Amino acid sequence: MSAIIAKLARQLATIVTAASVLAGVQAAQAAGNVDQAVGALAYAPQTETLYKSDGQALYRSEGGGKQWTKVPLGPLPDGGRVAAVAVSAGEQSQLYVAGTGLGVLKSIDAGKSWSHVDQGLPNRDVIAFATHSTVPDTLYAVVAGQGIYRSEDGGAHWRMVDKGPQAQIRLLIHSDLEGSMQTGWLFAATDKGVYRSMDCFCGWRSAGDLSHAVSAVAYDPKQPMTVYAAAGRQVFRTTDGGEGWQMVGSPGDDVGALAHSPAGVLYALLTDGRVVRSEDKGGRWE
């Protein structure tokens, strides 16, 4: 009898533990804290500069990723993490860094000084961030557990515009792909594939058949119909704006972020911190 009671007790403990773990995962998902982007990558075409972050620091490269210089951000708040780096579309590019616990930081001098531009957001837990592809002062911030906020004055004021797709957003970009009812499209890398929406926020839908978790997404600014997505070590490409995807190549390690230059170079930030490049649309990497 005592053996049976002990067995039942162990089974009950297992059930309770599993329920506790599940509840924790569900709570984290609701707060937007699960499966966030691992690192960030951005390309500034005005200065031909690459920016990358490992979540804790920001780095800059003027040599296509061969050499890197640390860009001072100041100490991050406890638990703070960089989730995104983005550059404005203006001639004098403005640099943005956003993240959980960090909010949104803006620099108008290539990272020499920073100011917070997140006072209109409900909190500073920004899990994804994007700049508009053609309008310099339009920004998008995904706030954990809240939704998507837009600023049209460089971060001075924010307004909630959408709850987002029914998936966990890891990374967000804006594209000037034609066919939008407004000024372009938003593409989101999520735990359920790539989602897209016109920037009038008239509804999100799955972009093609990439139904598994996607860590990064980027597009070719000279050919907006060409979009890239990364899932694990594999890179995929679509040439029809997200209707159909094909596997194109692997840079050799898990991909944390992607960026595309107007000159046709696709960059990938790997989870080990390396940045590699492809000049043939993701087929070969170096």
Secondary structure, 3 states (H helix, E strand, C coil): CHHHHHHHHHHHHHHHHHHHHHHHHHHHHHHCCCCCCCCEEEEECCCCEEEEECCCCEEEECCCCCCCEEECCCCCCCCCEEEEEEECCCCCCCEEEEEECCEEEEECCCCCCCEECCCCCCCCEEEEEEECCCCCCCEEEEECCCEEEEECCCCCCCEEEECCCCCCEEEEEEECCCCCCCCCEEEEEECCEEEEEECCCCCCEECCCCCCCCCEEEEECCEEEEEEEEECCEEEEECCCCCCCEEEECCCCCEEEEEECCCCCEEEEECCCCEEEECCCCCCCC
